[in-house]
Amino acid sequence: MGLTELERPGAAAPEVAAAQPPPGRARPTRGAVLAVAVPAAVMLALGLWGLDRGTMWRDESATFQVARRSLPEMRHLLGTIDAVHGLYYLLMHAVLAVRPDEMALRLPSVAASAATAALVGALGCRLARPRVGLWAGLLYAVTPFVSHYAQEGRSYALVAAGAALGTWLLVRAAEHGSYGRWAGYGSVMAGTALLHEFAVLLLAAHAVTLLLSRVPWRTWRRWGCAAAAACLLLIPLVIVSRGQSAQVSWIRTPGLPEAEALVKAFAGPERAVLGAVLVLAAVAVLAPVRGLRGAVSGLRKTRPGLRGASPGLRGAAPSPSPRGGALGLTAVALPWAVVPPVLLYAAAQYQPLFLDRYLLFCLAGVPLLAAAGAERILGPVPWRRTVTALGAAAVLAAFAVQLPLHERERLPTSRGDALAPVAAAAGRLARPGDAVLFLPQYERRVALAYPRGFTGLYDLTLKRSPAASGTLFGTEVGAGELRERLARLPSGSRVWVVGDTNTVGTRWFRGQRAELAKADALAAFCREEREAAVFVRGGMVALYVRR
């Protein structure tokens, strides 16, 4: 019932209003409202589905423990590490003050993903027609890569929402560019870049959009002022984060496998979905539909209005118009999807910083292109209600094909590690008065995320707590002090080693002198009880007894 409203004869009325604004503000059609609301509802449902995985992983645990610190403690931390996530931690500080648990940790990402799906639908409506917005918004919502970060307590889904809102504001400002709209655009872009500084690459994509759209110099001047203001606000963060670049030194130089993985993440990892999306996107790029504003300009030369326009013209997608400053869908979506990844990939050849999650904010351009390609192919078909329903059914089929991937994302093992089972094993095996040693140091994150399992245990290596030291995992004593502490333990004392099985024993671990010294000191004073060890995904709890 709702889908049929998307192709009513009056569905293109808002586009006519955009070409020739009436004295009052035009109300959105019911079809346009559905094209925005339905993708948002679908994304919200998918985000809430299986949201409680029963465990945090290491990145989420960083958010959880940092956001619960006091504001002075957070400021102390950000001066030494993780400054790039400072604004996000501040936002999560307010959220976790209300309810400090895993569900609350992830709910902002769910809400942000739903907002992004709605904005993708709104952009499809504004740049083309309601059914294009519906298809694009739904395709965004059912993409497994989106679903992954919709359920993660990190900033990436919020950055994607900011990028979509910034692009929406760019379209509006380019069409009817008041200073207030450009100021709003600049503010949103600045806030998005402060959430994650790589989002500043979206400004380059917007510059390409304006270039392809042949906007007048007035638009360029106002966009330049807004973009410059956003960049100026970002400079302090860039300076601070460059001094903290050691925390991403593990990222390797990207090659062809990383590029291919990003394409699959954006278009869909399943071969059938991947092929269909890429073909439709290619159609949108190679054969863009004639825009409504271009049609309006041509009709005005021969007719006083649009009453004689054919239904095909009334439903066509907007294209660039030098005179009106309107942006076309392809001119918006293609640079959005391509320019930031290409720039980051090129820069990463010299300074490796290329990770797919850093580019989630670009993904929305792909479903917009795919939906435009479908419209280009199916636009001439007269059975518009049927075509709209078939397009939505095709997206549903894509979701069904990728359903196993969505189900996998909601498993406790879907991330790199699972901290809750490690903490549960420690809580089940250890007794108050036992000692605990974390190997490597960062494995203390298990106790920081789930402290109940470590109540009453003596941390053998801790010198200063994470909050007091302004670090993520605290500072530890040297090897000499550790040996003295071990020597003071009574014979038969139990020491529980909480270790990361992904790194202990690896070449990286052997290169860490402090960690090797801890292992040597433990071996010198204690014997391992191998039969008491418990292994879970990415972690272990092993028992050592004082000789």
C-alpha positions in Angstrom: 0.0 0.0 0.0 2.8 2.4 0.9 4.8 1.5 -2.2 2.1 2.5 -4.6 2.2 6.0 -3.2 5.8 6.4 -4.3 4.7 6.6 -8.0 1.6 8.7 -7.8 1.4 11.3 -10.7 2.2 14.0 -8.2 5.3 12.4 -6.8 7.6 14.7 -8.8 5.9 17.8 -7.5 8.7 18.6 -5.0 11.2 18.7 -7.9 9.1 21.2 -9.8 9.0 23.3 -6.6 12.8 23.1 -6.4 13.1 24.4 -9.9 10.7 27.2 -9.4 10.1 27.8 -5.7 6.6 28.9 -4.7 6.0 31.6 -2.1 5.4 29.0 0.6 7.5 26.0 1.6 6.5 22.9 -0.4 5.3 19.9 1.6 6.9 16.6 0.8 4.6 14.0 -0.9 3.6 10.9 0.9 5.8 8.9 -1.4 8.9 11.0 -0.4 8.0 10.5 3.2 7.8 6.7 2.8 11.1 6.7 0.9 12.8 8.2 3.9 10.9 6.5 6.7 10.9 2.9 5.4 14.7 2.6 5.0 15.2 4.2 8.4 12.7 1.7 10.0 14.4 -1.2 8.3 17.9 -0.1 9.4 16.6 0.5 12.9 15.2 -3.1 13.0 18.4 -4.6 11.7 20.5 -2.6 14.1 18.4 -3.7 17.1 18.4 -7.3 16.0 20.9 -9.2 18.1 22.4 -6.0 19.5 23.4 -7.7 22.8 26.1 -10.1 21.6 27.1 -10.8 25.2 30.6 -9.4 25.0 32.6 -6.4 24.0 35.7 -6.7 21.9 38.9 -4.7 22.4 37.9 -1.5 20.6 34.6 -1.3 22.2 36.2 -1.9 25.6 38.3 1.2 25.0 35.2 3.3 24.4 33.5 1.8 27.5 36.3 2.4 30.0 37.4 5.8 28.7 33.9 7.3 28.4 33.2 6.4 32.0 36.1 8.4 33.3 35.7 11.9 34.7 36.2 14.8 32.3 39.6 15.7 33.8 40.7 12.1 33.4 39.5 12.0 29.8 41.4 15.2 29.1 44.5 13.7 30.6 44.2 10.6 28.4 43.6 12.5 25.2 46.8 14.4 25.6 48.7 11.2 25.2 46.6 8.8 23.1 43.3 8.5 21.2 42.8 12.2 20.6 41.2 11.4 17.3 38.3 9.9 19.2 38.0 12.6 21.8 34.7 14.1 20.6 33.2 10.6 20.4 34.3 9.7 23.9 32.7 13.0 25.1 29.4 12.1 23.5 29.6 8.6 25.0 30.4 10.0 28.4 26.9 11.5 28.4 25.3 8.3 27.1 27.0 5.9 29.6 26.3 8.3 32.5 22.6 7.3 32.0 23.2 3.5 31.6 26.7 2.0 31.6 26.2 -1.3 29.7 26.8 -2.8 26.3 23.4 -2.0 24.9 23.8 1.7 25.7 27.3 1.6 24.2 25.9 0.5 20.8 22.6 2.3 20.7 24.1 5.6 19.3 25.6 3.7 16.4 22.2 2.1 15.7 20.4 5.4 15.7 23.1 7.0 13.5 22.8 4.2 11.0 19.1 4.6 10.8 19.5 8.3 10.3 22.0 7.6 7.5 19.6 5.3 5.7 16.9 8.0 6.0 19.3 10.6 4.5 20.2 8.3 1.7 16.6 8.0 0.9 16.1 11.7 1.1 19.0 12.4 -1.2 17.5 9.9 -3.7 14.2 11.7 -3.6 15.7 15.1 -4.0 18.2 14.2 -6.7 15.9 11.8 -8.6 12.5 10.6 -7.5 11.0 8.9 -4.5 11.4 5.3 -5.6 15.1 5.9 -6.3 15.4 7.1 -2.7 13.5 4.1 -1.4 15.7 1.6 -3.3 18.9 3.4 -2.3 18.0 3.7 1.4 16.9 0.1 1.6 20.1 -1.1 -0.2 22.2 0.9 2.3 20.3 -0.7 5.2 20.8 -4.3 4.1 24.5 -4.0 3.3 26.4 -6.3 5.8 29.3 -3.8 6.2 26.8 -1.2 7.4 25.1 -3.7 9.8 28.5 -4.5 11.3 29.3 -0.9 12.4 25.7 -0.2 13.2 26.2 -2.6 16.1 29.6 -1.4 17.3 30.4 1.0 20.1 32.8 3.1 18.0 32.4 6.4 16.1 32.2 5.1 12.5 28.4 4.9 12.2 28.2 8.5 13.6 30.8 9.7 11.1 28.7 8.1 8.3 25.6 9.9 9.5 27.5 13.2 9.6 28.8 12.7 6.1 25.3 12.0 4.8 23.9 15.0 6.5 26.7 17.2 5.2 26.1 16.0 1.6 22.3 16.7 2.0 23.1 20.2 3.2 25.5 20.7 0.3 22.7 19.8 -2.2 20.4 22.2 -0.5 22.9 25.0 -0.3 24.0 24.6 -3.9 20.3 24.9 -5.0 19.3 27.8 -2.9 22.5 29.0 -1.3 21.8 31.4 1.6 24.6 32.1 4.0 22.8 30.3 6.7 22.7 27.1 4.7 26.4 27.3 3.9 27.1 27.9 7.6 25.1 24.9 8.5 27.0 22.8 6.0 30.4 24.0 7.3 29.4 23.3 10.9 28.3 19.7 10.1 31.4 19.0 8.1 33.6 20.3 10.9 31.8 18.3 13.5 32.0 15.1 11.4 35.7 15.6 10.8 36.2 16.1 14.6 34.5 12.8 15.1 37.1 11.2 12.8 39.6 13.4 11.0 39.6 11.3 7.8 36.1 12.5 7.1 37.7 15.8 5.9 38.4 13.9 2.7 34.7 14.3 1.9 35.3 17.9 1.2 37.5 16.8 -1.7 34.6 14.7 -3.0 32.2 17.7 -2.7 34.7 19.8 -4.6 34.6 17.2 -7.5 30.8 17.3 -7.3 30.6 21.0 -7.7 33.1 20.8 -10.6 31.1 18.2 -12.4 27.9 20.2 -11.8 29.4 23.4 -13.3 28.1 25.5 -10.5 28.5 29.3 -10.7 31.4 31.1 -9.1 29.2 32.4 -6.3 28.6 28.8 -5.1 32.3 28.0 -5.3 33.1 31.0 -3.2 30.6 30.2 -0.5 31.6 26.5 -0.4 35.2 27.5 -0.2 34.6 29.6 2.9 32.6 26.8 4.6 35.2 24.2 3.7 38.1 26.4 4.9 36.4 27.1 8.2 35.9 23.3 8.7 39.6 22.7 8.0 40.8 25.4 10.3 38.8 23.9 13.2 40.4 20.6 12.5 44.0 21.8 12.6 44.5 21.5 16.4 43.3 17.9 16.3 45.6 17.1 13.3 48.6 18.5 15.2 47.8 16.5 18.4 47.0 13.2 16.5 50.2 13.3 14.5 52.1 13.2 17.7 50.2 10.0 18.6 50.7 8.2 15.3 52.5 5.4 17.0 49.2 3.9 18.0 48.4 3.1 14.4 51.9 1.9 13.5 50.6 -1.7 13.1 48.6 -0.8 9.9 50.4 -2.1 6.8 50.7 -0.5 3.4 47.6 -1.4 1.4 47.7 -3.3 -1.9 45.2 -4.9 -4.3 43.7 -7.2 -1.7 42.7 -4.3 0.5 41.2 -2.4 -2.5 39.2 -5.5 -3.5 38.0 -6.0 0.1 36.8 -2.4 0.2 34.8 -2.8 -3.0 33.1 -5.9 -1.7 32.4 -4.2 1.6 30.7 -1.3 -0.2 28.8 -3.2 -2.9 28.2 -6.5 -1.0 30.5 -9.5 -0.5 28.2 -12.1 -2.1 29.1 -12.5 -5.8 25.6 -12.1 -7.2 24.9 -8.9 -5.2 28.3 -7.5 -5.9 27.9 -8.0 -9.7 24.4 -6.6 -9.8 25.3 -3.5 -7.8 28.4 -2.8 -9.8 26.6 -3.2 -13.1 23.8 -0.8 -12.0 26.3 1.7 -10.7 28.1 1.6 -14.0 24.9 2.2 -15.9 24.3 5.3 -13.7 27.7 6.6 -14.5 27.7 5.8 -18.2 24.1 6.7 -19.0 22.8 9.2 -16.4 19.1 10.1 -16.8 18.3 13.5 -18.0 17.6 15.8 -15.1 14.4 17.4 -14.2 15.9 20.9 -14.0 17.4 20.5 -17.4 14.0 19.4 -18.7 12.4 22.4 -17.0 14.9 24.8 -18.6 14.1 23.4 -22.0 10.4 23.4 -21.5 10.4 27.1 -20.4 11.7 28.1 -23.8 8.6 26.8 -25.5 5.9 26.5 -22.8 4.8 28.7 -19.8 4.7 25.7 -17.4 5.0 22.0 -16.9 1.4 21.1 -17.4 2.2 19.6 -20.8 5.2 17.7 -19.7 5.2 14.0 -20.1 5.2 11.7 -17.1 8.7 10.6 -18.1 10.0 14.1 -17.7 8.1 14.7 -14.5 9.7 11.6 -13.0 13.2 12.2 -14.3 16.2 12.7 -12.0 17.8 16.1 -11.7 20.9 16.8 -13.6 23.5 19.6 -13.3 22.3 23.0 -14.4 24.9 25.7 -14.6 22.2 28.3 -14.4 20.4 27.0 -11.4 23.3 25.5 -9.6 21.4 22.1 -9.0 23.5 19.0 -8.5 22.9 15.7 -10.3 22.7 12.4 -8.6 25.7 10.9 -10.3 27.7 14.0 -9.7 27.0 13.7 -6.0 27.2 9.9 -5.5 30.2 9.0 -7.6 32.8 11.3 -6.0 31.3 10.5 -2.6 32.0 6.8 -3.1 35.3 7.1 -5.0 37.3 10.2 -4.1 38.0 9.7 -0.4 39.0 6.0 -0.8 41.4 6.9 -3.7 43.0 9.7 -1.8 43.5 7.7 1.4 44.8 4.7 -0.6 47.3 6.9 -2.4 48.4 8.6 0.9 48.7 5.2 2.6 51.5 4.2 0.2 53.7 6.6 2.2 51.9 6.6 5.6 49.9 3.4 6.0 46.5 4.5 7.4 44.1 2.6 5.1 41.4 0.7 6.9 37.9 -0.1 5.5 36.2 1.2 8.7 37.8 4.6 8.2 35.9 4.9 4.9 32.4 3.7 6.0 31.2 7.3 5.5 31.7 6.9 1.7 29.6 3.8 1.3 26.3 5.7 0.8 27.3 6.8 -2.7 27.2 3.2 -3.9 23.5 2.4 -3.2 22.6 5.8 -4.7 24.4 4.9 -7.9 22.9 1.4 -8.0 19.4 2.8 -7.5 19.9 5.4 -10.2 21.1 2.7 -12.6 18.0 0.7 -11.9 15.9 3.8 -12.6 17.7 4.3 -15.9 16.9 0.8 -17.0 13.4 0.6 -15.6 12.3 4.2 -16.1 10.6 3.7 -19.5 8.5 0.8 -18.1 4.9 2.2 -17.8 3.8 0.0 -14.9 5.4 2.2 -12.3 3.8 0.8 -9.2 4.9 -2.7 -10.3 8.4 -1.5 -11.0 8.7 0.2 -7.6 7.6 -3.0 -5.9 10.0 -5.1 -8.0 12.9 -2.9 -7.0 12.1 -3.2 -3.4 11.7 -7.0 -3.8 15.2 -7.1 -5.5 16.7 -5.4 -2.4 14.9 -7.9 -0.2 16.4 -10.7 -2.3 19.8 -9.2 -1.8 19.2 -9.3 1.9 18.1 -12.9 1.8 21.3 -13.9 -0.1 23.4 -12.1 2.5 21.4 -13.3 5.5 24.1 -15.7 6.7 26.5 -12.8 6.8 24.1 -10.7 8.9 23.6 -13.6 11.3 27.3 -14.0 11.6 27.7 -10.4 12.5 25.5 -10.9 15.6 27.5 -13.8 17.0 29.9 -13.2 20.0 32.7 -14.4 17.8 32.1 -11.9 15.0 34.8 -9.5 16.1 38.6 -10.0 16.6 38.2 -11.2 20.2 35.7 -11.6 22.9 36.5 -10.2 26.4 33.5 -11.4 28.4 34.3 -15.2 28.2 37.9 -14.5 29.4 36.6 -12.4 32.3 34.0 -15.1 33.1 36.7 -17.8 33.1 38.8 -15.7 35.5 35.9 -15.1 37.8 35.0 -18.8 37.8 38.5 -20.0 38.6 40.2 -17.4 40.7 39.6 -16.8 44.4 40.0 -13.5 46.4 43.6 -13.1 47.4 45.0 -14.8 44.2 47.3 -12.8 42.0 46.8 -11.9 38.3 49.2 -11.0 35.6 48.2 -9.6 32.2 50.3 -10.6 29.2 50.7 -8.4 27.3 49.9 -5.3 29.3 47.0 -4.3 27.1 45.2 -7.5 28.1 44.2 -5.6 31.3 41.4 -4.4 29.1 39.5 -7.6 30.1 39.5 -6.5 33.7 38.6 -2.9 32.8 35.6 -4.0 30.7 34.4 -6.7 33.1 35.8 -5.9 36.6 33.5 -8.2 38.5 35.5 -11.3 37.6 38.7 -9.7 39.0 37.3 -8.5 42.3 39.7 -9.3 45.2 42.6 -10.2 42.9 46.1 -8.7 43.3 47.4 -7.2 40.1 51.1 -8.1 40.2 52.4 -5.6 37.7 50.2 -2.5 38.1 52.0 0.6 39.2 49.5 3.4 38.4 45.9 2.9 37.3 44.8 3.8 33.7 42.8 6.9 34.9 45.6 8.2 37.1 48.3 7.6 34.5 46.3 9.0 31.6 46.7 5.8 29.6 44.4 3.1 28.3 45.8 0.2 30.4 47.8 1.8 33.2 51.6 1.8 33.8 53.4 -1.2 35.1 56.4 -1.9 37.4 59.7 -2.9 36.0 61.1 -6.4 35.9 63.1 -5.9 39.2 60.0 -4.8 41.1 58.0 -7.7 39.6 60.5 -10.2 40.8 60.4 -8.7 44.3 56.6 -9.0 44.3 56.8 -12.6 43.2 59.4 -13.4 45.8 57.1 -12.0 48.6 54.3 -14.4 47.6 53.9 -17.4 50.0 54.7 -20.8 48.6 51.7 -22.3 46.9 50.2 -18.9 46.0 48.2 -18.9 42.8 48.9 -16.5 39.9 46.4 -16.3 37.1 47.8 -15.2 33.7 45.3 -13.5 31.4 46.9 -13.6 28.0 46.2 -12.7 24.4 46.7 -15.9 22.3 46.9 -13.8 19.2 50.2 -12.3 20.2 51.9 -14.3 23.0 54.7 -16.3 21.4 54.7 -14.3 18.2 57.6 -12.4 16.6 56.0 -9.2 17.9 55.8 -10.5 21.4 59.4 -11.6 21.3 60.4 -8.1 20.3 58.8 -6.6 23.5 61.5 -6.6 26.1 59.2 -5.6 29.0 56.7 -8.4 28.1 59.5 -11.0 27.8 60.9 -9.9 31.2 57.5 -10.4 32.8 57.3 -13.9 31.3 60.8 -14.8 32.5 60.2 -13.5 36.0 57.0 -15.6 36.2 58.8 -18.7 35.0 61.6 -18.2 37.5 59.3 -18.2 40.5 56.2 -20.2 39.4 55.4 -23.4 37.7 52.6 -23.7 35.2 49.6 -25.9 35.8 48.7 -26.7 32.2 45.7 -28.8 33.0 44.0 -25.7 34.6 44.3 -23.5 31.5 41.2 -22.2 29.8 41.2 -21.0 26.2 38.6 -18.9 24.5 38.5 -17.0 21.3 41.6 -14.8 21.3 42.3 -15.2 25.0 43.4 -17.5 27.8 43.4 -17.9 31.5 46.3 -20.0 32.7 47.3 -21.0 36.3 50.8 -20.6 37.8 51.7 -21.7 41.3 54.5 -20.2 43.4 57.2 -22.7 44.0 
